[in-house]
Amino acid sequence: MTPPAIDAETDILVIVDIQNDFCPGGALAIPEGDAAARLAGRLSERFAHVMLTQDWHPAGHRSFASAHPGARPYDTVQMDYGLQTLWPDHCVQGTEGAEFHPALTARNVELILRKGYRHEIDSYSVFFENDRRTPTGLGGYLRERNFRRVLLAGLAFDFCVLWSAEDARKLGFEAIVIEDACRALGLDGSATAARARMAAAGVEITNWDLA
């Protein structure tokens, strides 16, 4: 597929959560997450404006299964803000697992946004915490910088990239997900469901033949 023309003034590439714990060998490994790191880095060379996001949990975060006695990873529990999938401990602040994967050689990075640092609330989207009310501030940042189109790559296609793309549309931005620079966790058909949700939200999904 021919990539769309990139507007150097109003387009920004958002590379989501390409961290050691989300790549092979990590605590919450996404299949081929390291390939997404390499491809997203290559992709960044085409953009004048790039930002990275970083999952940044305090120890004992409430989204960790270890914080709920008797629970196991991938169980679902009711939190104050709704249902929450419980995860293995991952991307804990200051640990090697929270660092960006070394294959991510991103260029033109202007902002690193950390998310998931509130102890009681998980954060998939780069725009809002999982309570769907608490903003990260990114929406305002992008508006003040006069960006109109958000292009997304990274991990995981079916969770943080999905929620971020949906919220970009809700906030009035155009949103494009570059799928070949993403990888999916793939829980119970979650990748297929993610594609349907993105389509319903008006998110464009594309492949740029990056391999």
N, C-alpha and C positions, 0 to 999 in steps of 0.2 A: 504494500500500500504506500502511495506517495504521501510523505508527511505534509501536514499543512504548513503554509508559510508562517514563519515565526516573526512576530512584531517585537522588535528589540525594545520598544518603549512600554508596551502594555501587557506582554506575556511574562509569566514567571514559572519556572520549573520548581515544583515542591517534591523533594526526595524524602520519602517517609520511612523513618525508623530502620535504616540499614545498619544494624548493630550486631555485635558478636553473638549475643544470646538468641537472635532470630536467624542465625545462619548455622549450617551444619557444625555439630559439636557444641552448640549452645544449649542453654537451659530450655528454650522454647523454639527449637529449630524448625524452620520452614524449609521444605525441600527445595534445593537449589537456590537458597537465599544468597549464597555467595555469587552466583551467576547474576542475580539482580544487582548486586553491588557493582560488579564490573560493568554491566551494561548501563546502569544509571550514571556511572562516572563518565562513560563515553558520551552519553546523551547530554550531559551538562556542558560539553564543549560547544554545543550548538546554541546555547542561550546566553544572553547578556545578563540575566538575573536568575539566580538560583538560591534556594534556601533548603536547609536540612531540618528535619525534626528528630527528636531524641526522646525515647521513652525514658523516664527518670524517676523511678519509684523509690520511696523510702523503704527501708527494711520493715517487714511486717505489714506491707500494704494490704488493704482489705480485699483486693482482688486476687490475692494469693490463696491457694487452697490451704497452705500451711497456717494461715490466720484463722481457719475455721476447723476446730477439732472434729475429727472423724470424716472430714471432706477429702475428696481426691481431685486432682487436676481434671478439668473439663466437666466437673459437676456444675450445676446451676443453682444459685441461691437467690433469695429475695433480699435486695438491699433497699435503702430508703428511696432510691431513685428508680427502682424496677429490678428486673431480672439481670443477673450478672453471671457470666461464665467465670469459673475459677481457674486460675492458671498456675503452672509451676512458678516458683520464685524466679524472677527474671529482671534484667535491666535495673538492678539495684544501684542506687546512686554511688558513684565512686568505685564501682567494681569493673573488672575487665569486660564482663559481659555487657555492660552498658555502653562501652566505647564503640565508636563507629568501626565497621569492618574494614580491615586494611585494604581490601580490594576496591573500596569506594574512594576513588581519586577524583572527587568532584572539584570542578573549577567554577569561578565566578560566584562563590557563595557569599551572600550578603547578610544572612541571618541564620542563626541556629535557634530553633524554638524547642524548649523542653516541655514535656507534658506528662501527666500522670503522677505529679509530685504531691498532690493532695492525698493524704493518707486514706481518706474515707471514700474517694471517688475514683473510678478508673477513667481512662481517657483514650478512646480510639481516634476520634476525629481531631484534626489539627486545629479546628475552629471552636469546638465546645467539649467540655467534660461530658461524661456519660449521663449526667443528670439532664442534659440537653438544654440547660439554662445558663451554666457558668461558662463565659467565653474565655478563650485563651488570649484574646486581643489581636489575633491574626487578621480577622476581618477588617478591623479599623486600620491596621498597618497597611494592608493591601490597598484600601481605599485612599489613604493619604498619599500613597506612592503612585496612585492612578493606574494600578494594574486592573485589567478587565478580564483576562483569561488566565486560568490556573491549569497547568498541565502537571499531572501527578505520575510518579513512579515510586517503586519501593515495596515495602512489606507491611502487612500482608494484603494482597489484592482483595481478599474477601473479608477483611476486618478494617484496619486503619485506613487503607486507601479507599475502600468503599464508603465508609462513614464520612471521610474528608471530602470526597467528590460530591456526595449528596448534600453536605452542608455548604459547599461552595455554591451549588445551584440555589439553595435556599437563601443565601445571602446576595444573590443576584450576579454572581460571576459565571462566565462560561467555564465549563470544566471538561477537560480531556484526560482520560486515563491511557497511558502508553503501556499496554498490557505486556509487551515483550520485555519491558524493564521492570516488571513486577513478578512476584511469585505468590502463590496462594497457600494458605495453611491446609485447606481442603478437609474440613470437618463436616461429614454428613451432607455432602452436596453443596457446601457453602459457596464454592466458586461459581457454580451455575446460578444459585440464588443471587449472588452479588451482581452478575451480569444483568439479570432481570431487573433488579432494583435500580441499577444505574440507568438502564434504558428508560424505566418509568420516570426517573428524576430528570431526564434530559441530558444525561452525561454521555459524551461521545467516548467510545472505546476504540482504540486504534492500535495497530502494530507498525513499527517503523523499520522492521528488518535490521535490527541492531546487531544480531549475532555475527 
